[in-house]
């Protein structure tokens, strides 16, 4: 009996060690490559060995004990109390006009008269370098990555794990033929993961790339970058997608800054803005917008319809799960801003958006 127990424990230990080895196998690759500092230094955004925001940003030091209390308290409110409704198979239909499909968090498909741009695709179970720890999905991807329609460009806003996901990039490398359009330095991560350099386009702020019937322009954002222990060696960006007669703004991650009006004056007005509204907190007021900030930025940009991003899929902050949508809805009504809050996977016709129905409130 003792021998059988020892064998069983040994087998469990070996299985556990194998699981840990499997989970750690990709860690060095997940951390990404270090870009050429000499190449980055040519950018106006590069100063003193790092990329910098034009409008300085800072974090607010937090009391460690208060942070531990915040982590313990309100944990139940940070997740939905029920199954998030996911719309499957909504991509497709008319190739005329302007449509947006939100796949969850900041992953979105922009379609302008049949030309398609996929933003920040993250299909993994966790937004983390580890397969065992890190923020886990609250809902499944609405469609398998291999069932996405053919796209004309895959655009990345910055290299944080919840926006740049190595397994998804590797999958798209084989299921799509589109170029990867990224901020400066991010291309080195992709090339290290097997993406041919011929499929990588790197842009600085206010640089553009034409693809299909569209022009993609990297624009300013107020954020930071980094994987593993390195920070701000790659650039972050918001994005403008311009067709013959339609324009879309994609915020990426950003705190509010006074440059939104300039982006709107130069590249707008926009038929629709895709705005970061979640994962805000007292400790990082300059790098993520609150829902009220998102409405203010949308107005400065000259936006028509506002669609929220960066909420609902991963728990990345201490606020309640549905709070970003609640606050955004209230602010949009107060300011007279047109709003659509799609379910994950729901395709929105920008010219005929569905009314806001508060679907998330049944889960809070």
C-alpha positions as CSV (number, residue, x, y, z in Angstrom):
1,X,0.0,0.0,0.0
2,X,2.8,2.4,1.0
3,X,4.6,1.6,-2.2
4,X,1.5,2.3,-4.3
5,X,1.0,5.6,-2.5
6,X,4.6,6.6,-3.1
7,X,4.3,5.7,-6.8
8,X,1.1,7.7,-7.1
9,X,2.7,10.7,-5.3
10,X,5.7,10.4,-7.5
11,X,3.5,10.3,-10.6
12,X,1.6,13.4,-9.4
13,X,4.9,15.2,-8.7
14,X,6.1,14.3,-12.2
15,X,2.9,15.5,-13.8
16,X,3.1,18.7,-11.8
17,X,6.7,19.3,-12.8
18,X,5.7,18.6,-16.5
19,X,2.8,21.0,-16.3
20,X,5.1,23.7,-14.9
21,X,7.7,23.0,-17.5
22,X,5.0,23.2,-20.2
23,X,3.8,26.5,-18.8
24,X,7.3,28.0,-18.6
25,X,8.4,26.8,-22.1
26,X,7.1,29.9,-23.9
27,X,8.1,32.5,-21.2
28,X,11.3,33.7,-22.9
29,X,9.6,34.1,-26.3
30,X,6.5,35.8,-24.6
31,X,8.8,38.5,-23.2
32,X,9.6,39.5,-26.7
33,X,12.6,40.9,-28.4
34,X,14.6,44.0,-27.5
35,X,14.5,46.5,-30.4
36,X,17.4,48.3,-31.8
37,X,18.0,51.4,-29.6
38,X,19.8,53.1,-32.4
39,X,16.8,52.7,-34.7
40,X,14.4,53.9,-32.0
41,X,16.5,57.0,-31.2
42,X,15.5,58.5,-34.6
43,X,12.0,59.1,-33.3
44,X,11.0,62.5,-32.0
45,X,9.2,60.5,-29.2
46,X,12.5,59.0,-28.0
47,X,14.3,60.9,-25.2
48,X,16.9,59.8,-22.7
49,X,16.9,56.2,-23.7
50,X,13.1,55.7,-23.8
51,X,9.9,56.6,-25.5
52,X,8.1,59.5,-23.7
53,X,4.6,60.9,-23.7
54,X,4.4,64.5,-25.0
55,X,2.2,65.2,-22.0
56,X,4.0,63.7,-19.0
57,X,2.3,61.0,-17.1
58,X,2.9,59.6,-13.7
59,X,1.6,57.0,-11.3
60,X,0.4,57.7,-7.8
61,X,2.2,55.8,-5.0
62,X,-0.3,53.5,-3.2
63,X,-0.3,52.3,0.3
64,X,0.5,48.6,0.3
65,X,-2.0,47.7,3.0
66,X,-4.7,49.6,1.2
67,X,-4.0,47.8,-2.0
68,X,-4.3,44.4,-0.2
69,X,-7.6,45.5,1.3
70,X,-8.8,46.6,-2.2
71,X,-7.8,43.2,-3.6
72,X,-9.8,41.4,-0.9
73,X,-12.8,43.6,-0.8
74,X,-15.3,43.8,-3.6
75,X,-13.9,40.7,-5.4
76,X,-17.4,39.4,-6.2
77,X,-18.3,42.7,-7.8
78,X,-15.3,42.6,-10.2
79,X,-16.8,39.6,-12.1
80,X,-20.2,39.2,-13.8
81,X,-22.9,37.3,-11.8
82,X,-23.9,35.2,-14.7
83,X,-22.9,34.2,-18.2
84,X,-21.9,37.1,-20.5
85,X,-24.0,36.9,-23.7
86,X,-21.7,36.3,-26.7
87,X,-22.9,36.7,-30.2
88,X,-21.3,34.1,-32.5
89,X,-21.0,34.3,-36.3
90,X,-22.0,37.9,-36.6
91,X,-19.1,38.9,-38.9
92,X,-20.2,39.0,-42.5
93,X,-23.2,40.4,-44.3
94,X,-23.1,43.6,-46.2
95,X,-19.8,44.8,-47.6
96,X,-21.1,48.3,-48.0
97,X,-20.9,51.0,-45.3
98,X,-19.2,51.0,-42.0
99,X,-19.4,48.2,-39.4
100,X,-17.7,47.4,-36.1
101,X,-17.4,44.1,-34.4
102,X,-16.2,44.0,-30.8
103,X,-14.7,40.6,-29.9
104,X,-14.1,41.5,-26.3
105,X,-11.6,43.7,-24.4
106,X,-9.8,45.8,-27.1
107,X,-10.1,43.3,-30.0
108,X,-12.2,44.8,-32.7
109,X,-12.8,44.4,-36.5
110,X,-13.4,47.6,-38.5
111,X,-15.0,47.2,-41.9
112,X,-15.2,50.1,-44.4
113,X,-16.9,49.2,-47.7
114,X,-15.6,45.7,-47.5
115,X,-12.0,46.5,-46.4
116,X,-11.2,45.1,-43.0
117,X,-8.8,46.0,-40.2
118,X,-8.4,43.8,-37.1
119,X,-7.2,45.6,-34.0
120,X,-5.3,44.2,-31.0
121,X,-6.4,40.5,-31.4
122,X,-6.3,38.6,-28.1
123,X,-7.8,35.1,-28.3
124,X,-5.8,33.4,-25.5
125,X,-7.4,32.3,-22.2
126,X,-5.2,34.6,-20.2
127,X,-3.6,38.0,-21.0
128,X,-0.3,37.0,-19.4
129,X,3.0,35.5,-20.4
130,X,2.0,32.5,-18.3
131,X,-0.6,29.8,-19.2
132,X,-1.2,29.2,-15.5
133,X,-1.5,32.6,-13.9
134,X,-2.7,36.1,-14.9
135,X,-6.1,37.6,-15.7
136,X,-8.4,35.0,-17.2
137,X,-11.2,35.4,-19.7
138,X,-14.7,36.0,-18.4
139,X,-16.2,34.9,-21.7
140,X,-15.0,32.8,-24.6
141,X,-13.9,34.4,-27.9
142,X,-17.1,34.9,-30.0
143,X,-15.5,33.1,-33.0
144,X,-12.4,30.9,-33.3
145,X,-9.5,32.8,-34.6
146,X,-9.3,30.6,-37.7
147,X,-12.9,31.6,-38.6
148,X,-12.2,35.3,-38.8
149,X,-12.9,36.7,-42.3
150,X,-9.9,37.7,-44.4
151,X,-8.6,41.0,-43.2
152,X,-6.4,43.6,-45.0
153,X,-4.4,44.6,-42.0
154,X,-3.7,43.5,-38.4
155,X,-3.0,46.6,-36.3
156,X,-1.5,46.6,-32.8
157,X,-1.6,49.6,-30.4
158,X,1.2,48.6,-28.0
159,X,3.0,45.6,-26.6
160,X,1.2,44.9,-23.3
161,X,-0.1,41.3,-22.9
162,X,-3.8,42.3,-23.1
163,X,-3.2,43.9,-26.6
164,X,-0.3,41.9,-28.1
165,X,-0.8,38.2,-27.6
166,X,1.9,35.8,-29.0
167,X,-0.3,32.7,-29.6
168,X,-2.9,34.8,-31.4
169,X,-0.2,36.4,-33.6
170,X,1.2,33.0,-34.4
171,X,-2.2,31.7,-35.4
172,X,-3.0,34.8,-37.6
173,X,0.4,34.3,-39.3
174,X,-1.0,31.1,-40.8
175,X,-4.7,32.0,-41.2
176,X,-4.3,35.5,-42.7
177,X,-2.1,37.0,-45.4
178,X,-2.4,40.6,-44.1
179,X,0.5,42.8,-43.0
180,X,0.9,43.6,-39.3
181,X,1.0,47.4,-38.8
182,X,2.5,48.3,-35.4
183,X,4.2,51.2,-33.5
184,X,8.0,51.5,-33.6
185,X,9.8,48.6,-32.0
186,X,6.8,46.3,-31.7
187,X,7.8,44.7,-35.0
188,X,10.8,43.1,-33.3
189,X,8.5,41.1,-31.1
190,X,6.6,39.8,-34.1
191,X,9.7,38.9,-36.1
192,X,11.0,37.0,-33.1
193,X,7.8,35.0,-33.1
194,X,8.2,34.0,-36.7
195,X,6.4,36.8,-38.6
196,X,8.4,37.6,-41.8
197,X,9.8,41.1,-41.8
198,X,8.1,41.6,-45.2
199,X,4.8,41.4,-43.4
200,X,5.7,44.0,-40.7
201,X,5.1,47.7,-41.0
202,X,6.3,50.0,-38.2
203,X,5.1,53.5,-37.8
204,X,5.9,56.5,-35.6
205,X,3.1,58.9,-34.6
206,X,1.7,60.8,-37.6
207,X,3.1,58.3,-40.1
208,X,0.7,56.5,-42.5
209,X,0.5,53.3,-44.4
210,X,-2.0,52.7,-47.3
211,X,-3.5,49.2,-47.6
212,X,-6.5,48.1,-49.8
213,X,-8.8,51.1,-50.0
214,X,-7.7,52.5,-46.6
215,X,-5.1,54.6,-45.0
216,X,-3.8,53.7,-41.5
217,X,-2.2,56.4,-39.4
218,X,-0.5,56.0,-36.1
219,X,-1.4,58.9,-33.8
220,X,-0.5,60.0,-30.3
221,X,-1.6,58.2,-27.1
222,X,-0.7,58.8,-23.5
223,X,0.4,55.5,-22.1
224,X,3.6,53.3,-21.8
225,X,4.9,49.9,-23.0
226,X,6.8,47.0,-21.8
227,X,7.0,43.2,-21.5
228,X,9.0,41.4,-18.8
229,X,11.3,43.9,-17.0
230,X,11.9,46.4,-19.8
231,X,9.7,49.5,-20.2
232,X,9.1,52.1,-22.8
233,X,11.5,50.7,-25.4
234,X,8.7,50.3,-27.9
235,X,6.1,52.9,-28.9
236,X,2.4,53.0,-28.1
237,X,-0.2,54.6,-30.4
238,X,-3.8,55.3,-31.1
239,X,-4.9,54.8,-34.8
240,X,-6.9,56.4,-37.5
241,X,-8.5,54.3,-40.2
242,X,-9.6,56.4,-43.2
243,X,-11.5,55.2,-46.2
244,X,-12.7,57.1,-49.2
245,X,-15.5,58.7,-47.2
246,X,-15.5,57.1,-43.7
247,X,-13.2,57.6,-40.8
248,X,-12.6,55.6,-37.6
249,X,-10.6,56.4,-34.5
250,X,-9.2,53.6,-32.3
251,X,-7.9,54.8,-28.9
252,X,-5.7,51.9,-27.9
253,X,-4.8,52.5,-24.2
254,X,-4.4,56.1,-23.1
255,X,-5.0,58.6,-20.4
256,X,-6.8,61.8,-21.4
257,X,-4.5,64.4,-22.9
258,X,-4.9,67.7,-24.7
259,X,-3.9,66.3,-28.0
260,X,-7.2,64.7,-28.9
261,X,-8.5,68.0,-30.3
262,X,-5.5,68.2,-32.6
263,X,-6.0,64.6,-33.8
264,X,-9.6,65.5,-34.6
265,X,-8.6,68.7,-36.4
266,X,-6.0,66.9,-38.5
267,X,-7.6,63.6,-39.2
268,X,-11.3,63.9,-38.3
269,X,-14.1,64.2,-37.8
270,X,-14.8,60.5,-37.2
271,X,-17.9,58.5,-38.0
272,X,-17.1,56.3,-34.9
273,X,-14.6,56.2,-32.1
274,X,-13.6,53.0,-30.3
275,X,-12.7,54.2,-26.9
276,X,-10.9,52.7,-23.9
277,X,-13.3,53.0,-20.9
278,X,-12.2,50.3,-18.3
279,X,-9.3,49.4,-16.0
280,X,-9.0,52.8,-14.5
281,X,-7.9,53.5,-10.9
282,X,-6.5,56.1,-8.5
283,X,-3.0,54.8,-8.9
284,X,-2.8,55.4,-12.7
285,X,-4.9,58.5,-13.6
286,X,-2.7,59.5,-16.5
287,X,-2.5,56.2,-18.5
288,X,-6.1,54.9,-18.6
289,X,-9.2,57.0,-19.2
290,X,-12.3,56.9,-17.0
291,X,-15.6,56.6,-18.9
292,X,-16.1,60.3,-18.4
293,X,-12.7,61.0,-19.9
294,X,-13.6,58.8,-22.9
295,X,-16.7,60.9,-23.6
296,X,-14.6,64.1,-23.3
297,X,-12.0,62.7,-25.7
298,X,-14.7,61.5,-28.1
299,X,-16.1,65.1,-28.2
300,X,-12.6,66.6,-28.7
301,X,-12.0,64.2,-31.6
302,X,-15.2,65.2,-33.4
303,X,-16.7,61.7,-33.0
304,X,-20.1,60.6,-34.2
305,X,-20.9,57.2,-32.6
306,X,-18.9,56.0,-29.5
307,X,-18.3,52.3,-28.9
308,X,-16.5,51.3,-25.7
309,X,-13.5,49.0,-25.5
310,X,-11.2,47.6,-22.8
311,X,-13.8,46.4,-20.5
312,X,-15.9,43.3,-19.8
313,X,-13.4,40.5,-20.7
314,X,-10.5,40.6,-18.2
315,X,-10.3,41.9,-14.6
316,X,-7.5,44.4,-14.7
317,X,-8.6,46.9,-12.0
318,X,-10.5,47.1,-8.7
319,X,-13.7,48.7,-10.0
320,X,-16.9,46.6,-10.4
321,X,-17.3,44.7,-13.6
322,X,-20.2,46.6,-15.1
323,X,-19.2,50.1,-13.8
324,X,-17.5,51.3,-16.9
325,X,-20.6,50.7,-19.0
326,X,-22.9,52.3,-16.4
327,X,-20.8,55.4,-16.1
328,X,-20.3,55.7,-19.8
329,X,-24.0,55.4,-20.5
330,X,-24.8,58.1,-17.9
331,X,-22.2,60.5,-19.2
332,X,-23.2,59.9,-22.9
333,X,-26.8,60.7,-22.1
334,X,-25.8,63.8,-20.1
335,X,-23.6,65.0,-23.0
336,X,-25.9,64.0,-25.9
337,X,-23.3,61.6,-27.3
338,X,-24.5,58.8,-29.6
339,X,-23.5,55.4,-28.0
340,X,-23.6,51.7,-28.8
341,X,-22.6,49.1,-26.2
342,X,-22.4,45.8,-28.2
343,X,-22.3,42.3,-26.7
344,X,-19.0,40.5,-27.5
345,X,-19.2,39.4,-31.1
346,X,-22.0,41.8,-32.0
347,X,-21.6,43.5,-35.4
348,X,-22.7,47.2,-35.2
349,X,-23.8,49.1,-38.3
350,X,-22.5,52.6,-37.5
351,X,-25.2,54.2,-39.7
352,X,-28.0,52.2,-37.8
353,X,-26.6,51.3,-34.4
354,X,-28.8,49.3,-31.9
355,X,-30.2,51.2,-29.0
356,X,-28.4,50.8,-25.7
357,X,-30.3,48.2,-23.7
358,X,-28.2,47.8,-20.5
359,X,-27.6,44.1,-21.2
360,X,-24.7,44.0,-18.7
361,X,-26.8,45.3,-15.8
362,X,-28.5,41.9,-15.5
363,X,-25.1,40.5,-14.6
364,X,-24.0,43.0,-11.9
